[in-house]
Amino acid sequence: MVRDGTVGLHTIWSSDEILLIARTCFAPSSEPNAYLIAAAPALLDALTKLANEAQGFLAMADRDIHGHTNFSVLQERIDRARQAIAQAEGR
């Protein structure tokens, strides 16, 4: 199925369609979850870009200037982001 100009093995739904499905299928008290589900594609895209740009920063930065602890913390955050991305992509 093709939606929003995206071709792939997975069905791609617009944010509005996801929100409508989530609102229909879940209890009214779970509306915040419906918004999260609707925002998931944009969040995944943003997280992917952020992880890539942060990794680029680490590649160019100087550990002696920016600190070894800062590098370690940022690398840990990047790794956790990449794990979440892989999980969201079904890998």
Rosetta blueprint (number, residue, H / E / L):
1 M L
2 V L
3 R E
4 D L
5 G L
6 T E
7 V L
8 G L
9 L L
10 H L
11 T L
12 I L
13 W L
14 S L
15 S H
16 D H
17 E H
18 I H
19 L H
20 L H
21 I H
22 A H
23 R H
24 T H
25 C H
26 F L
27 A L
28 P H
29 S H
30 S H
31 E H
32 P H
33 N H
34 A H
35 Y H
36 L H
37 I H
38 A H
39 A H
40 A H
41 P H
42 A H
43 L H
44 L H
45 D H
46 A H
47 L H
48 T H
49 K H
50 L H
51 A H
52 N H
53 E H
54 A H
55 Q H
56 G H
57 F H
58 L H
59 A H
60 M H
61 A L
62 D L
63 R H
64 D H
65 I H
66 H H
67 G L
68 H H
69 T H
70 N H
71 F H
72 S H
73 V H
74 L H
75 Q H
76 E H
77 R H
78 I H
79 D H
80 R H
81 A H
82 R H
83 Q H
84 A H
85 I H
86 A H
87 Q H
88 A H
89 E L
90 G L
91 R L
